[in-house]
Structures are given as C-alpha cells and as structure tokens.
Amino acid sequence: MSLSDTSHQLIWVRNLFSKLGIELAPIPLFGDNQGSIFIASNPVQKKCSKHIDLCYHYIRDVVQDGKVELFFVEGTQNLADMFTKNLGCVKFL
C-alpha cells in the first residue's frame, strides 16, 4: 500500500518536472517488503492477490511504463524506519 501511495506522489513530482521541461530517468523507489515489490513488478494476478483494492495496483502501471524503478532494502538498512516505527535507543542511534 505504501509503495502505491508513494508512487502517486512520485508521478506528481515527475509531471511537475516535465511541465518545467526537465525529463527524469526512472525514479528509484525503495521498499522493505519483498511481497509488495513482487506484486508490483509481476503483472499476473493470482487469486491470493485479488483482495487488494484496484487503486493499489496503480504501481504496476507505473513500473511497466518505466517511470518508477523498485528496489529492495533490508529492514535493518531502512532509514525510514526511524520515522515510522518505535525503535530502541541503540537502533535509533
């Protein structure tokens, strides 16, 4: 879900730059959930992914169009965790 929401914002920024005459290469998007990256990269829909709302499949179209490129980052290396999760003092530092 967060990949799809973030991709909406990235496409908005990409459109803003294109209106200013600046063309961007595919924007890298990092996620720590391999399942969501696989679902976003794989255009095949299986019965286990049918329950996901259609608005969250937007990321598939963006990846296929080459506007966003997905990468995996391990949870221990994910710097965004300090903003989104309760971390212990040692891990936070």
MDTraj code that builds the backbone (N, CA, C; nanometers):
import mdtraj as md
import numpy as np

residues = "MET SER LEU SER ASP THR SER HIS GLN LEU ILE TRP VAL ARG ASN LEU PHE SER LYS LEU GLY ILE GLU LEU ALA PRO ILE PRO LEU PHE GLY ASP ASN GLN GLY SER ILE PHE ILE ALA SER ASN PRO VAL GLN LYS LYS CYS SER LYS HIS ILE ASP LEU CYS TYR HIS TYR ILE ARG ASP VAL VAL GLN ASP GLY LYS VAL GLU LEU PHE PHE VAL GLU GLY THR GLN ASN LEU ALA ASP MET PHE THR LYS ASN LEU GLY CYS VAL LYS PHE LEU".split()
xyz = np.array([
    [0.0813, -0.1193, 0.0000],
    [0.0000, 0.0000, 0.0000],
    [0.0858, 0.1261, 0.0000],
    [0.1921, 0.1232, 0.0788],
    [0.2762, 0.2425, 0.0857],
    [0.3507, 0.2654, -0.0462],
    [0.3874, 0.1563, -0.1152],
    [0.4532, 0.1728, -0.2454],
    [0.3596, 0.2424, -0.3441],
    [0.2331, 0.2036, -0.3431],
    [0.1370, 0.2641, -0.4350],
    [0.1145, 0.4111, -0.4016],
    [0.0996, 0.4418, -0.2730],
    [0.0789, 0.5812, -0.2331],
    [0.2004, 0.6671, -0.2674],
    [0.3179, 0.6133, -0.2445],
    [0.4395, 0.6875, -0.2758],
    [0.4551, 0.7062, -0.4263],
    [0.4160, 0.6053, -0.5030],
    [0.4269, 0.6178, -0.6488],
    [0.3359, 0.7280, -0.7012],
    [0.2199, 0.7477, -0.6385],
    [0.1320, 0.8585, -0.6783],
    [0.2047, 0.9921, -0.6609],
    [0.2726, 1.0081, -0.5491],
    [0.3442, 1.1324, -0.5233],
    [0.4631, 1.1488, -0.6178],
    [0.5327, 1.0385, -0.6465],
    [0.6462, 1.0469, -0.7387],
    [0.6021, 1.0856, -0.8793],
    [0.4889, 1.0330, -0.9226],
    [0.4386, 1.0679, -1.0564],
    [0.3966, 1.2133, -1.0607],
    [0.3421, 1.2645, -0.9502],
    [0.3070, 1.4061, -0.9445],
    [0.4322, 1.4922, -0.9613],
    [0.5386, 1.4572, -0.8895],
    [0.6649, 1.5314, -0.8995],
    [0.7220, 1.5180, -1.0406],
    [0.7133, 1.3986, -1.0971],
    [0.7635, 1.3754, -1.2333],
    [0.6875, 1.4623, -1.3344],
    [0.5558, 1.4712, -1.3197],
    [0.4753, 1.5547, -1.4096],
    [0.5090, 1.7025, -1.3926],
    [0.5343, 1.7439, -1.2694],
    [0.5731, 1.8828, -1.2446],
    [0.7043, 1.9161, -1.3164],
    [0.8021, 1.8273, -1.3052],
    [0.9296, 1.8498, -1.3722],
    [0.9145, 1.8474, -1.5245],
    [0.8292, 1.7599, -1.5754],
    [0.8117, 1.7543, -1.7215],
    [0.7462, 1.8823, -1.7734],
    [0.6585, 1.9421, -1.6941],
    [0.5981, 2.0691, -1.7357],
    [0.7001, 2.1826, -1.7321],
    [0.8022, 2.1667, -1.6506],
    [0.9097, 2.2654, -1.6462],
    [1.0155, 2.2387, -1.7531],
    [0.9973, 2.1312, -1.8295],
    [1.0895, 2.0988, -1.9376],
    [1.2048, 2.0100, -1.8956],
    [1.1944, 1.9473, -1.7799],
    [1.3009, 1.8603, -1.7299],
    [1.2516, 1.7169, -1.7340],
    [1.3158, 1.6350, -1.8140],
    [1.2789, 1.4933, -1.8217],
    [1.3631, 1.4130, -1.7243],
    [1.2998, 1.3263, -1.6495],
    [1.3685, 1.2469, -1.5483],
    [1.3810, 1.1015, -1.5919],
    [1.4885, 1.0393, -1.5474],
    [1.5051, 0.8940, -1.5644],
    [1.4084, 0.8256, -1.4673],
    [1.3940, 0.6937, -1.4777],
    [1.3071, 0.6251, -1.3807],
    [1.3489, 0.6567, -1.2371],
    [1.2518, 0.6922, -1.1558],
    [1.2783, 0.7314, -1.0178],
    [1.2894, 0.6061, -0.9320],
    [1.3990, 0.5904, -0.8563],
    [1.4119, 0.4720, -0.7705],
    [1.3202, 0.4821, -0.6490],
    [1.2548, 0.3713, -0.6179],
    [1.1666, 0.3627, -0.5021],
    [1.2072, 0.2394, -0.4234],
    [1.2433, 0.2587, -0.2985],
    [1.2926, 0.1503, -0.2148],
    [1.1835, 0.1041, -0.1190],
    [1.1722, -0.0269, -0.1039],
    [1.0754, -0.0843, -0.0110],
    [1.1367, -0.2008, 0.0637],
    [1.0851, -0.2281, 0.1834],
    [1.1400, -0.3378, 0.2628],
    [1.0470, -0.4587, 0.2670],
    [0.9479, -0.4623, 0.1795],
    [0.8552, -0.5741, 0.1737],
    [0.8689, -0.6421, 0.0376],
    [0.9306, -0.7598, 0.0367],
    [0.9541, -0.8294, -0.0907],
    [0.8238, -0.8700, -0.1581],
    [0.7226, -0.9010, -0.0806],
    [0.5938, -0.9403, -0.1380],
    [0.5299, -0.8275, -0.2163],
    [0.5320, -0.7079, -0.1612],
    [0.4714, -0.5948, -0.2316],
    [0.5514, -0.5583, -0.3567],
    [0.6835, -0.5711, -0.3502],
    [0.7656, -0.5443, -0.4683],
    [0.7372, -0.6470, -0.5770],
    [0.7202, -0.7739, -0.5379],
    [0.6902, -0.8783, -0.6355],
    [0.5538, -0.8556, -0.7001],
    [0.4534, -0.8235, -0.6204],
    [0.3193, -0.7997, -0.6750],
    [0.3210, -0.6793, -0.7689],
    [0.3967, -0.5752, -0.7331],
    [0.4034, -0.4560, -0.8172],
    [0.4793, -0.4819, -0.9471],
    [0.5780, -0.5714, -0.9440],
    [0.6590, -0.5984, -1.0621],
    [0.5994, -0.7059, -1.1522],
    [0.5136, -0.7910, -1.0974],
    [0.4573, -0.9032, -1.1710],
    [0.3169, -0.8682, -1.2188],
    [0.2933, -0.8602, -1.3504],
    [0.1609, -0.8215, -1.3996],
    [0.0550, -0.9306, -1.3861],
    [0.0921, -1.0509, -1.3484],
    [-0.0037, -1.1604, -1.3354],
    [-0.0761, -1.1472, -1.2031],
    [-0.2085, -1.1583, -1.2082],
    [-0.2873, -1.1508, -1.0862],
    [-0.3344, -1.2906, -1.0487],
    [-0.3078, -1.3290, -0.9264],
    [-0.3471, -1.4607, -0.8784],
    [-0.4585, -1.4457, -0.7767],
    [-0.5205, -1.5569, -0.7407],
    [-0.6348, -1.5471, -0.6504],
    [-0.5965, -1.4966, -0.5119],
    [-0.4703, -1.5123, -0.4726],
    [-0.4294, -1.4615, -0.3408],
    [-0.4123, -1.3098, -0.3405],
    [-0.4035, -1.2465, -0.4573],
    [-0.3881, -1.1013, -0.4623],
    [-0.5141, -1.0304, -0.5125],
    [-0.6233, -1.1045, -0.5311],
    [-0.7463, -1.0427, -0.5797],
    [-0.8114, -0.9524, -0.4762],
    [-0.7833, -0.9755, -0.3487],
    [-0.8461, -0.8951, -0.2442],
    [-0.7879, -0.7545, -0.2351],
    [-0.6750, -0.7305, -0.2992],
    [-0.6122, -0.5987, -0.2944],
    [-0.6929, -0.5027, -0.3814],
    [-0.7252, -0.3882, -0.3268],
    [-0.8067, -0.2897, -0.3967],
    [-0.7375, -0.2434, -0.5247],
    [-0.8157, -0.2111, -0.6262],
    [-0.7592, -0.1731, -0.7559],
    [-0.6707, -0.0496, -0.7492],
    [-0.6989, 0.0422, -0.6587],
    [-0.6163, 0.1639, -0.6516],
    [-0.4726, 0.1318, -0.6122],
    [-0.4500, 0.0175, -0.5459],
    [-0.3148, -0.0189, -0.5069],
    [-0.2399, -0.0896, -0.6191],
    [-0.3076, -0.1250, -0.7271],
    [-0.2404, -0.1859, -0.8418],
    [-0.1851, -0.0788, -0.9369],
    [-0.2021, 0.0472, -0.9035],
    [-0.1507, 0.1576, -0.9852],
    [0.0005, 0.1465, -1.0026],
    [0.0686, 0.0977, -0.9020],
    [0.2145, 0.0857, -0.9067],
    [0.2586, -0.0045, -1.0208],
    [0.1785, -0.1054, -1.0552],
    [0.2134, -0.1934, -1.1678],
    [0.2261, -0.1148, -1.2976],
    [0.1284, -0.0288, -1.3233],
    [0.1307, 0.0504, -1.4463],
    [0.2505, 0.1444, -1.4495],
    [0.2820, 0.2017, -1.3366],
    [0.3928, 0.2962, -1.3289],
    [0.5258, 0.2248, -1.3535],
    [0.5411, 0.1042, -1.2986],
    [0.6648, 0.0271, -1.3180],
    [0.6759, -0.0175, -1.4635],
    [0.5644, -0.0631, -1.5221],
    [0.5676, -0.1079, -1.6619],
    [0.5974, 0.0068, -1.7575],
    [0.5520, 0.1282, -1.7250],
    [0.5792, 0.2440, -1.8097],
    [0.7215, 0.2956, -1.7943],
    [0.7960, 0.2438, -1.6966],
    [0.9338, 0.2853, -1.6761],
    [0.9487, 0.4184, -1.6054],
    [0.8456, 0.4593, -1.5331],
    [0.8529, 0.5862, -1.4610],
    [0.9129, 0.5696, -1.3226],
    [0.8942, 0.4510, -1.2633],
    [0.9462, 0.4210, -1.1300],
    [1.0176, 0.2871, -1.1361],
    [1.1274, 0.2767, -1.0657],
    [1.2024, 0.1513, -1.0581],
    [1.2069, 0.1075, -0.9120],
    [1.1673, -0.0163, -0.8848],
    [1.1584, -0.0668, -0.7483],
    [1.2860, -0.1390, -0.7068],
    [1.3271, -0.1155, -0.5821],
    [1.4431, -0.1810, -0.5243],
    [1.4081, -0.2291, -0.3846],
    [1.4730, -0.3378, -0.3433],
    [1.4533, -0.3909, -0.2091],
    [1.5625, -0.3389, -0.1174],
    [1.5238, -0.2969, 0.0012],
    [1.6189, -0.2576, 0.1048],
    [1.5802, -0.3340, 0.2308],
    [1.6804, -0.3935, 0.2949],
    [1.6526, -0.4723, 0.4147],
    [1.6036, -0.3821, 0.5269],
    [1.5245, -0.4392, 0.6150],
    [1.4692, -0.3626, 0.7253],
    [1.5751, -0.3030, 0.8151],
    [1.6883, -0.3722, 0.8291],
    [1.7958, -0.3187, 0.9141],
    [1.8653, -0.2001, 0.8494],
    [1.8574, -0.1882, 0.7178],
    [1.9215, -0.0792, 0.6448],
    [1.8238, 0.0324, 0.6069],
    [1.6967, 0.0165, 0.6415],
    [1.5939, 0.1118, 0.6014],
    [1.5941, 0.2323, 0.6952],
    [1.6402, 0.3460, 0.6464],
    [1.6491, 0.4659, 0.7282],
    [1.5126, 0.5246, 0.7617],
    [1.4110, 0.4944, 0.6822],
    [1.2779, 0.5490, 0.7073],
    [1.2135, 0.4879, 0.8310],
    [1.2662, 0.3770, 0.8807],
    [1.2080, 0.3129, 0.9986],
    [1.2093, 0.4040, 1.1205],
    [1.3073, 0.4930, 1.1304],
    [1.3121, 0.5790, 1.2486],
    [1.1965, 0.6794, 1.2499],
    [1.1322, 0.7003, 1.1346],
    [1.0175, 0.7905, 1.1282],
    [0.8844, 0.7156, 1.1385],
    [0.8851, 0.5857, 1.1115],
    [0.7598, 0.5126, 1.1033],
    [0.7416, 0.4059, 1.2097],
    [0.8467, 0.3715, 1.2832],
    [0.8373, 0.2629, 1.3811],
    [0.8986, 0.3050, 1.5129],
    [0.8536, 0.2391, 1.6197],
    [0.9145, 0.2608, 1.7504],
    [1.0415, 0.1776, 1.7564],
    [1.1553, 0.2448, 1.7613],
    [1.2836, 0.1766, 1.7653],
    [1.3494, 0.1953, 1.9020],
    [1.4287, 0.0979, 1.9412],
    [1.5062, 0.1121, 2.0615],
    [1.6135, 0.2183, 2.0452],
    [1.6706, 0.2619, 2.1534],
    [1.7706, 0.3700, 2.1512],
    [1.8923, 0.3317, 2.0676],
    [1.9394, 0.2081, 2.0827],
    [2.0595, 0.1663, 2.0087],
    [2.0333, 0.1643, 1.8591],
    [1.9216, 0.1084, 1.8190],
    [1.8903, 0.1012, 1.6753],
    [1.8623, 0.2393, 1.6191],
    [1.7996, 0.3254, 1.6977],
    [1.7709, 0.4611, 1.6524],
    [1.8988, 0.5386, 1.6271],
    [1.9945, 0.5267, 1.7165],
    [2.1212, 0.5984, 1.7003],
    [2.2019, 0.5397, 1.5861],
])
top = md.Topology()
chain = top.add_chain()
for i, resn in enumerate(residues, 1):
    res = top.add_residue(resn, chain, resSeq=i)
    for name in ("N", "CA", "C"):
        top.add_atom(name, md.element.get_by_symbol(name[0]), res)
traj = md.Trajectory(xyz[None], top)
